[in-house]
Amino acid sequence: MTSIQSPASDSIPILLLKTKSVPNDGYYHQFSKLKDADGERDGLKFEPTFVPVLEHQLIENGMKIFKGYLETKEIGREEEKRYGGMIFTSQRAVEAFAKLVDEGKGAQGWPFLQDIPIYTVGPATSRALRSIATTPPLQIFGSETGNGEALAHYMLDHYGQWYRDIVPKPPLLFLVGEQRRDIIPKTLTDPKLGMKKLIQVDELVVYGTGEMASFESDFTQILHQTENVKIRWVVVFSPTGCEAMLRSLGLLDSGTGKAKKREQQTGNKTYIATIGPTTRDFLRSNFDFEPDVCAAKPSPEGVEEGIRNFLKDKDTL
């Protein structure tokens, strides 16, 4: 059961609807320290609390296939290899990879990936990959791209140069969950690219997700524990759990299934931020709900910047 200590009177609770990443979580690091705004000390402090929404389970068949690729060295730079690189766009996929690396410790040179490019979509995934102990270290690229479409275009150039003398390019292995967007495979395999640029992408499902049975009760408990603060924020990371979140906040009309209009509040103010446009648009289209902030970049820095700018504009600092 999730619980927190009573928030400090000078802190703003930030309820992060996600599982805390291990070994390091960028959102905890970002929100648990006092920050300067525009070069000046503003004294604004946040108190982050994680409320897990998704329940992750490794997919046995996918993990078995991936382990086989590693054990038989089918991922590498040589032309006869099955794959010439890998793609990670989620923390869960990285954790699946880390599990196999840990299980294979003791094998000389494991996991034989020092000569291939490994692509990530953002700094959090990149940090998680860099924390995996391999010798020599993994070669990680793309962390500055920020989203799948930008990463796909980056890979067309970078991977194209990496294997510039090989036509067709060796396929990329993309470790994914059961629910994912298809922008990366569609962009890289577009027939309009032609054989010289087109890159085959094989998706391998290594984990599945679903809403935790205890999420709504856990979230409701945290709301009770923070009900006396002046301001609090809820940060939403995916469409999963949005309905339970709105219901817990008392914002869901049971008759229409749509969000109630938020009346002007005189005491506690609860604001909603989304990690990006996908979750924002889900709230709009399914519940007619408009979040207060949509991060310009799907990162800890992007979320905090959006929240700070909102509070500054509202003159609530």
MOWOGI-V313359 format. One line per field, one symbol per residue. ss: DSSP state (H for helix, E for strand, C for the rest). burial: # if it has 24 or more other C-alpha atoms within 12 Angstrom, else .. Layout:
ss = ???
burial = ???
This chain:
ss = CCCCCCCCCCEEEEEEECCCCCCCCHHHHHHCCCCEECCEECCCEEEEEECCCEEEEECHHHHHHHHHHHHCCCECCCCCCCECEEEECCHHHHHHHHHHHHHCCCCCCCCCCCCCEEEECCHHHHHHHHCCCCCCCCEEECCCCCCHHHHHHHHHHHHHHHCCCCCCCCCEEEEEECCCCCHHHHHHCCHHHCCCCCCCEEEEEEEEEEECCCHHHHHHHHHHHCCCCCEEEEEECCCCCHHHHHHHCCCECCCCCCECCCCCCCCCEEEEEECCHHHHHHHHHHHCCCCCEECCCCCHHHHHHHHHHHHHHCCCC
burial = .#....#...###########...####.##............###########.#.#...##..##.###.#####...##################.##........#######################.#...######.####..######.###.##.....#########..#...##.###......##############.##..######.##..#..#.###################.##......#.........#########.##.##...#.####################..#......
